[in-house]
Amino acid sequence: MKLQRRVGEFEQGGAQVLGISIDKPEAAGTRAKELGLTFPLLSDPSMDVIRRYGMKGEAMGMADMGYAVIDRRGRLREKKIDRKFAERVDDILAAVRALGQGA
């Protein structure tokens, strides 16, 4: 997983990587192990957090893939629904780094 390989770069930038799944906790934990994730994969089967950050799919009754960058105050700074978000890790890192420079 391309994102997993670059988690250290996020941490160096002062960021924490979290995943959110609609699976129940047990299934999310199993999935995280299968993928070899070193970052937390949180369980949100009711999709409360997913909805709050606007990551619910328009035509689907489930979460869509993408990313959100949230600053230290909890404000959403950038969000993008993008099924290939892991291919664009550089863009996500740039958003994180911009926050570190007072953005």
N, C-alpha and C positions, 0 to 999 in steps of 0.2 A: 504494500500500500504506500503510495507516494507521500501522502500526508504523514504517515507514521515515521517514515525515514527522516523527516525534517522537523520532528517535534522539538529537538534540541535547539533549533534556530528560533523557534517561537519563545522557548524558555529563556534564551539569551536576550531576547528582546523584551523580557519582562511579562510575557503573556503565558496564559495557561490554555491548553487545548482540551476541549471537552467535546464529546459526541453525545447526541441525544437520539434515542431510539423509541419507537412506539411499543416495543416489546416489553413484556413484564420483566421485573428485575432478574429472575433466573435465566430467562432466554437472552436478555441483553448481556449478562455475564458470560454465558456460553459463547455468544457471538464474539464478544471482545477477546476471549481466549482463542477462538478459532482464527481470528484475524491477527492475533499477536499484538494487540493494542497495549501500549504502555500508558495511555491516557484514559481517564475515566469515560465509560460509555454509560450515560445516565438513562434511566428508564422513565418514560413519560407516556404511558398507555392512554391516559385521558387527553393527551395533547394540549394541556394547559399552557406549558412553556412554549411549545411549538406554535400555537396560535398567537401567544403574546408577542412573539418575535416575527410573526408573519411568515412562517415557514410551512404552513399547511398548503398542500397542493390545491390549485383552483379546481381541477376536474376530478380530484381524487379525495377519498375520505381518509387520507393518511398524510403524513409529512412528506414534503418534497425534499430533494437533496440540495444542499447549498451550504452557505456559511453566514455567520453573523460575527461582527467584531463589536465587542462591548467594552466600553472604557471602565476605568477603575470606579467610577461613580455609578455604574450600572446603566449608562446611556448607550443606546444602540447607535453606533457610529457608521457602520456599513453593513449591508445585508444584500445577499445575492442568491437567488434560486438558480442553481446551476448543477445539473447532473454530472458535469465533468469538473467540479470544483477542485478535486484533487490534482487535476492537470494544471491548475492555475495557482499553485501554492505561492509562487512569487508575488502574485497580486495580493493575496491575503497577508503575506509577510510585509509587503509595502504599506498596507493599511495599518498594521500593528506598529510598524516602525514610525509611521507618521504620528501616531498617538504619543509615542515616546519623545517626540520632538515638539510637544506642546500643541498638537493639532486638536 
